[in-house]
Amino acid sequence: MKQVVIGLSGGVDSSVAAYLLKQQGYDVVGLFMINWHDTTGTLEGDCPWHDDRLFAELVARRLDIPLHITDLSAEYRRRVVDYMFAEYERGRTPNPDVLCNREIKFDVFMKEAFRLGADYVATGHYCRKAEELRPDGGTTWRLLAGSDPGKDQSYFLCQLSQEQLRPALFPVGGLLKSEVRRIAAEQGLATAKRKDSQGICFVGKVDLPLFLQQKLAARRGNVHEILATWPKYAQRPPLPEPGCEPTTAQLAALAEPWHYTVRDGKKIGEHNGAHFYTIGQRKGLGIGGRRESLFILATDVEQNVIYVGEGDAHPGLYRRALRIRPEEMHWVNPTRELAPGGSRRFQVRIRYRQPLQQATLYVRDEGGFILFDEPQRGITPGQFAAWYDGEELVGSGVIDR
């Protein structure tokens, strides 16, 4: 009998995943991770893992499976949280959930599972895996979107490697969330009506500036408004002619973000640190009295200045292209990798839950350039762009600009 170690998190998805695996005849073992102890900045005011562990224990008892506990907090701090602090300090906005999956759940946790004798490692993610035989007789593992379009979590796994995908199982990936809830209720699982977790992976909901102040000091700075009539908006780089392959210079120009100085707008307020804010952010500025909301257009962490614009349609929020550095290009399916000089149409998302956008990926020696059919709102350095071919997540990369 093949053994599966499942990350039993105390949520309904992993609970039902464990039940389904047992029904399929696997020898199922639960493994609960403790990844965070510090409560600084958490809105709940306590460590949410205490409750999670209790629910995991109740589910394991109900399913009659063993449950092991492992503390991975040192690795989580080093690989995920320290990376977060470093990125915010640079004025970039990281995605800790993507890093948590690549560095913790499918690396450190997976190694712990293998030490327990696992043949496979399972999670409650809403995604699917398929295999494809190569001409050389080997197998390529394909990462597919979950069947529930409202819960698809493939984006969060966009940095996984073939080695990480090979032993992975996603038992609920072919189900709707409503079906998962129904199964949990029918089986009398304690998590059946438990709310889904929110916020930073394993940390929970946080007051982000307060959380970041563990490492990043508050610094009083100015907020400058850029009007929608700023002259340089009318000087956008032209798009390539239809049917013509864009040059690298054209792609680089289209991917270049807007650059502002304090002379381009007037001061309208103050903030507590440019590194606490992100492009496209609306809340947290504390500046009212406007017909429309103010949105962050850019942050300058060196000068400690935030640039904002009024209204969701402000031209400073939109761009047609982004760039990924060569070393940050990652192919989940290496058989689909494009060599420098290559290009291909994909559907792309630059944040979780964003509807897939039509675009073309151009690979050059200078990196990957994604040129969208339509302007994209809030392209944010530090986030991940993931490209899909139909239901398959083919590759991803960290947005450089």
Secondary structure, 3 states (H helix, E strand, C coil): CCEEEEECCCCHHHHHHHHHHHHCCCEEEEEEEECCCCCCCECCCCCCHHHHHHHHHHHHHHHCCCEEEEECHHHHHHHHHHHHHHHHHCCCCCCHHHHHHHHHHHHHHHHHHHHCCCCEEECCCCEEEEEEECCCCCEEEEEEECCCCCCCCHHHHCCCCHHHHCCEECCCCCCCHHHHHHHHHHCCCCCCCCCCCCCECCCECECHHHHHCCCCCCCCEEEEECCCCCHHHHHCCCCCCCCCCCCHHHHHHHHCCCCCCHHHCEEEEEECCHHHCCCCCCCCCCCCCCCCCEEEEEEECCCCEEEEEECCCCHHHEEEEEEECHHHCEECCHHHCCCCCCEEEEEEECCCCCCCEEEEEEEECCEEEEEEEEEEECCCCCCEEEEEECCEEEEEEEECC
